[in-house]
Amino acid sequence: KLSDLKQLRRGRLRLGVLTTAASVAPEILGAFCLRYPGIDVSLQVTNREHIAERLRAHDDDLYVTGQPREDDDEIETTPFAPNPLVMVARADHPLVQERDIPLARLAGENLILREPGSGIRDAVLKHFTALGVQPQVRMELGSNEAIKHAIVGGLGISALSLHSLTLESAGGQLALLDVEGFPIMRRWHLVYWRGRELSLVARTFLDFAMEYEPEVRARLAEAQAAFDRTRLKHS
Ligand code: PGA
């Protein structure tokens, strides 16, 4: 239809994504905007709680969130790429060379946690509680990027999405710890309101993102393999 073509030629797309998707969403948007150069895009990057608020307030067309609540049948959710949570330490940390580290061994480590409202924070605390381990929380930081710098600065260890580490995986100052229960395997979901018709632009983006998903997975696998290789090199 002519009106459809017009929408795709001069449309608008508002996305709200989790902080863990901050690296992936711009990349997919970049590819999308190459194909549909007339579309204006806004991208909001925030934590799980704020994404839920934005969703309730209809602030954006489409969201990348974590695990949706099961009782929520008002929203349409499509499973998207995996979002593994890994335990990260500075590359020279003594535990980096160890295998199968029991979670209890982390009780004596300084743990850096995300802010309240973060899905990563909840997942990490849940895991510690489930195994009856009391973490020693050294500091709270509201950004994955800041956490990476804090780890390098020697302030402690922390759990991050493997997606936020793709640039560091090639060998550098960060390493993954082989800790009991990690990676915590989770998944992103593409989410929108059922009752509100998805705009053609948003629908087109959703399909585009699904097509792009294998590439996101491949990037993740590469990052994991690169971290494994650097560990082997140093052992
Ligand atoms: P967040 O991301 O910690 O920014 O809320 C959550 C997630 O990846 O599940």
Residues whose N, C-alpha, C, O or C-beta is under 5 A from the ligand:
A	BS01	PGA	L18 T19 T20 T46 N47 R48 G66 G117 S118 G119 I120 R121
